């Protein structure tokens, strides 16, 4: 069985230390793109031969942007994310390594095209931020359970727009982003989208409704 496509896009300007994990990344991802405008990062000589092989196999691209202006590497990542989205299967997952929150727009665009994507920051979060993130995750899980209970007893929307409206109507007084619940439903395998039509895994739906 072939490994699923997993793409890694690295903002080297923003995360120069990520280069130290390049060999490990190439074992985990089908394709890796490193974008930079100017960088003094160096690689061990022992890596030259294996890296050359992955470049020749078209699994690794090291992209130096022609201009060194602000956010130059971001534009490179955006470009290659679009290229790979057009080339690779729908189930391809995209990881973007960068501390630049502007690249969240790329993640959102990929998700809007029914792709799995996330931005991975390398800065360590403060304890307060970690606690807040955990609390938010717990809240999302609570709303997910409540919505699964709702789906068990009501008609199940078959289009994304209809499902988002349903989620919004259910939690409109809670100030919840319907997209977050939608993404969690997809992440947990409760829903699947194919040809713009949503299908439901009734077993998982029941499991989450009963938690």
N, C-alpha and C positions, 0 to 999 in steps of 0.2 A: 504494500500500500504506500502511495506517495505521501510525503509529508505535506501538510497544508501550507499554503503560501503565507509567510510572515515577512513583513518588510520593516526594516529599521532605517530611519532617517535621522542622522546625527548633525546637530548644529555645533560644529567644532569651535566656532568663535565663542559660543556661550558655555560650552562644556568641554574644554580642552582635555580634561583628564579621562574622558570617555575613550580616547584613543588607546589607552592602556588595556582596555577590555575588548579590543577589536577582534582578536583571534577567537575569543570566547563567543563574541557576537556572531561571528561567521558560522559557528557550530549550531547556533540557535535559530538563525534567520535564513530564509531562502535568498534574500537580497538585502544588501546593506549599501546605503549611500551616505558618504561623508561630505558635507558642504562647508566651505570656508572661504573667507576673503583674504585674510592674511593670518598666518599662524607660524609659530616657531616650534610647534610640536614635532617630536622625533619618534621614530620607531626603532626597535632593536634590529640589528643586521640579520639575525636569525629569522626574522619575519619576511624578509624580502622575497625569497623564493615562494613560500606558500601564498603570500599576498598576490604575487604576480600571477600565480595559477588561478586564484579566484577572480582576478581582474579579467584574465583571458576567458574564463568561463562565464563572464558577464554577471557574476554574482556580487561583485564589489565595484562601486564607482566612487572615485575620489574626485570631487568636483571643486575646482578653484574658480570662484566667480570672477568675471572679467573686470568688475569694478569693486572698489573697496569701501563703498559708501555704507551708511548705516543700514542695518538689516539686510545686507546683501545676501548673506547665507540663508536668511528666511525665505527670500524669493526663490533660491535654488531648491530648498526643501519643498516649497509650494509647487514648483514646476514638476519635480520628480514624483511627488505624490499624485499629481494629475496624470502623468504619463503612466505610472504603474496602475492607477485605478482603471485606466482604459485598457491596459494590457492583460491584467491578471483577473482570476475568477472572483465572483461576487463574495466568496467566503474569505478572501484575503484579509489578514489583520495588519494594521499599520501602527507602529510605535514611533513616536517622534521624541527624541531625547533633546530637551532644551529647557532652560529656566525662563525663557521668554514667553510670557503668557499671550503675546500676540499670535503665537502659533496655535493657540486654542481655536482660532478661527478656521485653520486648516482642518483640525480635528472635527469641528462642527460641520464643515462642508462635506467631509468624507462620510460622516454619519448621516447627513441629509441624503446621500446617495446610497444609503443602506449598507455602508461599510463599517466594519469594526475598527475603531481607532482610539488612541489615547496619547496624551503628552506625558512624558516621564521627566520630572524635574530632578536635578541632582543636588540641589541645595537642601541641607538638613532643616526640617521644620522645627520650630520652637515647640516646647511641650504644650503651650496653650493652643497652638494651631492643630497639633495632633489630636488633642482632646476634642476640639471643636469638630474636626473631621470625623472622628469616631461617633460623636453625638449625631452629626448629620447623617452618617451611614445608618445608624440605628433608626432614625426617624424615617428614612427612605424605606427600610425593611418593614417598618410598622405600616406605612401607607401601602406598600406592595401587598402585604397580607390582607389589608382591608379591601383593596381593589380586587384581589383574587376572590375574596368572599362575594363581592358584588358581581363579578363575572359568572360565578357559579349559578346565580339565580336570575340573571338577566341575559338578554341577547348579546352576542359577542360580535363587535364590529369587525368587518373584514378589510377595512381600509385604514391606513395610518391616520389620515385627517379625522375620520370619524372616531377612532379610538382615542386620539388626543383630546377631542371635544368631550368625549365621555369621561375621561380622567379629570379634565378641567371642571366639568359640572359636578363631579363627585367631591372634589376637594377645593372648590373655588373659595371657600371661606378660610382655608388653611394656608393660602398663599404658596402653594406648591407648584413647581414647574412641571407641567405634564410630560415634557420631554424626558425628565429624569426618571419618572415612573415607567415610561415607554422603553427607555434604554435598559432599565433593570429587568423588565419583562423579557426583553430580548436576550440579555446577558444570562438570565437564569434558564433560558430555553423554554419558557412558558409560551412564547410566541415565535413564529418564524415568518419572514417576509419573502415571498417569491413572486416575481412578476407583478409587484405592487399589490399583492393580495396576502392578507394575514391569515395564518392557520394557527391553531391552538393545540398544545400538548395537554390534553385533559388530565392526564395522570399528575403531571407537575403542577398544574393549576390547582388540583385538589389538595396536593401535598402542601403547597404554600398557603392555601386558604385555611388549612387546618392547623398551622403552626401556632 
